[in-house]
Amino acid sequence: MATQLPRWAWAQAAVRHDPFRLGVASGDPVHDGVVLWTRVLPPADLAGAHAPWVGPLTVRWELADDAQFRHIVQQGTAMALPELGHSVHVEVAGLRPDRWYHYRFMLGDATSPVGRTRTAPAPDALPGRLRLVFA
């Protein structure tokens, strides 16, 4: 029994520009999850007036154990809403603690740069070293 739709079922029209020009980010790590972020931008010459960029956009995301995405751990879709500047925030849960993951976003045939994120140590863990960055 198939549990996933074929690629053609959720593919959107070809994207002729880089909608992920602002890149990707992650943060708010907990022992079993992280938040993934991106913002979808319209073509620079449209200034937000082109019809497909006025409404919500469906963005796909993938989280994998490896940078080549041979072992995808989780995947899904998220809405990029115009009232939020077409920003996408995905709260991923059910991950393993203290582990590196790779993630990316897709819109139509465009793929974002690959980001790398890490979950926090388990609540009962005593790591020898812990670095946190706040911006």
C-alpha positions as CSV (number, residue, x, y, z in Angstrom):
1,M,0.0,0.0,0.0
2,A,1.4,3.4,-1.0
3,T,1.8,5.9,1.8
4,Q,3.1,8.8,-0.2
5,L,1.9,10.7,-3.2
6,P,4.0,10.5,-6.4
7,R,6.0,13.6,-7.2
8,W,3.7,14.7,-10.0
9,A,0.7,14.8,-7.6
10,W,2.2,17.7,-5.6
11,A,4.4,19.4,-8.1
12,Q,3.8,23.0,-8.9
13,A,4.7,25.0,-12.0
14,A,8.3,25.5,-12.8
15,V,9.9,28.3,-10.8
16,R,12.2,30.4,-13.0
17,H,14.0,32.3,-10.2
18,D,15.4,31.4,-6.8
19,P,12.6,31.8,-4.3
20,F,14.9,31.0,-1.4
21,R,17.3,33.9,-1.8
22,L,17.2,34.6,1.9
23,G,18.3,31.1,2.7
24,V,17.2,28.9,5.5
25,A,17.5,28.8,9.3
26,S,16.8,26.7,12.3
27,G,16.5,27.3,16.0
28,D,14.7,26.7,19.3
29,P,16.2,23.3,19.7
30,V,14.8,20.9,22.3
31,H,15.8,17.3,23.0
32,D,13.3,16.0,20.5
33,G,12.7,18.8,18.0
34,V,13.7,22.0,16.3
35,V,12.1,24.8,14.3
36,L,13.0,25.2,10.6
37,W,12.5,28.5,8.8
38,T,12.6,30.0,5.3
39,R,10.9,32.8,3.5
40,V,9.7,32.5,-0.1
41,L,10.4,35.5,-2.3
42,P,8.8,36.4,-5.6
43,P,10.9,37.3,-8.6
44,A,12.6,40.6,-8.0
45,D,10.9,42.3,-11.0
46,L,7.4,41.5,-9.8
47,A,7.3,43.5,-6.6
48,G,4.6,41.2,-5.2
49,A,2.0,42.0,-7.9
50,H,2.1,38.7,-9.9
51,A,-1.0,36.6,-9.2
52,P,0.7,33.3,-8.1
53,W,2.6,35.3,-5.4
54,V,-0.4,37.1,-4.0
55,G,-2.0,34.0,-2.3
56,P,-0.7,31.2,-0.1
57,L,2.0,28.9,-1.4
58,T,2.6,25.3,-0.5
59,V,6.2,24.6,0.4
60,R,7.6,21.1,0.9
61,W,10.3,20.4,3.5
62,E,12.5,17.4,4.2
63,L,14.7,16.5,7.2
64,A,17.4,13.9,6.8
65,D,20.2,12.1,8.6
66,D,22.6,13.0,5.8
67,A,23.4,15.9,3.5
68,Q,22.6,13.9,0.4
69,F,19.1,13.2,1.7
70,R,19.4,9.4,1.2
71,H,17.8,8.8,4.6
72,I,14.9,11.2,5.1
73,V,13.7,11.2,8.7
74,Q,10.6,13.4,8.3
75,Q,9.0,15.4,5.5
76,G,5.9,17.4,5.0
77,T,4.3,20.6,3.6
78,A,3.8,24.0,5.1
79,M,1.9,27.1,3.9
80,A,3.7,30.3,3.1
81,L,1.0,32.9,3.8
82,P,1.1,36.4,2.2
83,E,0.0,38.0,5.5
84,L,3.2,36.6,7.1
85,G,5.5,37.7,4.2
86,H,5.4,34.1,2.8
87,S,7.5,33.0,5.8
88,V,7.5,29.3,6.7
89,H,8.1,28.0,10.2
90,V,8.0,24.2,10.7
91,E,8.1,22.8,14.2
92,V,9.6,19.3,13.8
93,A,9.1,16.9,16.8
94,G,9.9,13.3,17.4
95,L,13.6,13.6,16.8
96,R,16.6,11.9,18.6
97,P,18.4,14.0,21.2
98,D,21.9,15.5,20.6
99,R,21.9,14.7,16.9
100,W,22.8,16.6,13.7
101,Y,20.2,16.7,10.9
102,H,20.1,18.3,7.4
103,Y,17.0,20.0,6.0
104,R,15.8,21.8,2.9
105,F,12.6,23.4,1.4
106,M,11.1,23.0,-2.0
107,L,8.7,25.1,-4.0
108,G,7.8,23.7,-7.4
109,D,11.1,22.6,-8.9
110,A,13.2,25.0,-6.8
111,T,15.1,23.7,-3.9
112,S,16.6,25.8,-1.1
113,P,20.2,25.5,0.2
114,V,20.7,22.7,2.6
115,G,20.7,23.7,6.2
116,R,22.2,21.8,9.2
117,T,20.6,21.8,12.7
118,R,21.1,19.9,15.9
119,T,18.7,18.8,18.6
120,A,19.5,19.6,22.3
121,P,20.9,16.9,24.6
122,A,18.4,14.8,26.5
123,P,17.1,16.3,29.7
124,D,19.0,13.9,31.9
125,A,22.2,14.1,29.8
126,L,25.4,15.8,31.2
127,P,27.3,16.8,28.1
128,G,31.0,17.6,28.5
129,R,30.5,20.7,26.3
130,L,27.5,22.8,25.3
131,R,27.6,25.9,23.0
132,L,24.6,28.1,22.5
133,V,24.3,31.0,20.1
134,F,21.7,33.8,20.4
135,A,21.1,36.4,17.8
